[in-house]
Amino acid sequence: MSEHAREAASFLKALANANRLQVLCALSEAELSVSALMQRVPLSQSAMSQHLAVLRADGLVATRRESQTVYYRIAPGPAMALIEVLHDHFCGTPG
């Protein structure tokens, strides 16, 4: 049980950043390259890379490479359901 608690804490820590949440909102709509993500989320390339590294390390995003372009998507698994809920409640236009 304590291992599950540590995993959950790590997962929630990765989500506890507004920029990473914006990245996840964008990725919940489509698989995107880093350059496409940067058009949707206003971050420098180095900041975007750091946030993607955190999300990847915690298993929240997965990648695929096509030639020299790396595409990111929401990783399948238990986190996907929570990200879908977050998207439904927080990624739309402010009301």
Secondary structure, DSSP 8 states (H G I E B T S, - for coil): -HHHHHHHHHHHHHHS-HHHHHHHHHHHH--EEHHHHHHHS---HHHHHHHHHHHHHTTSEEEEEETTEEEEEE-SSHHHHHHHHHHHHHSS---
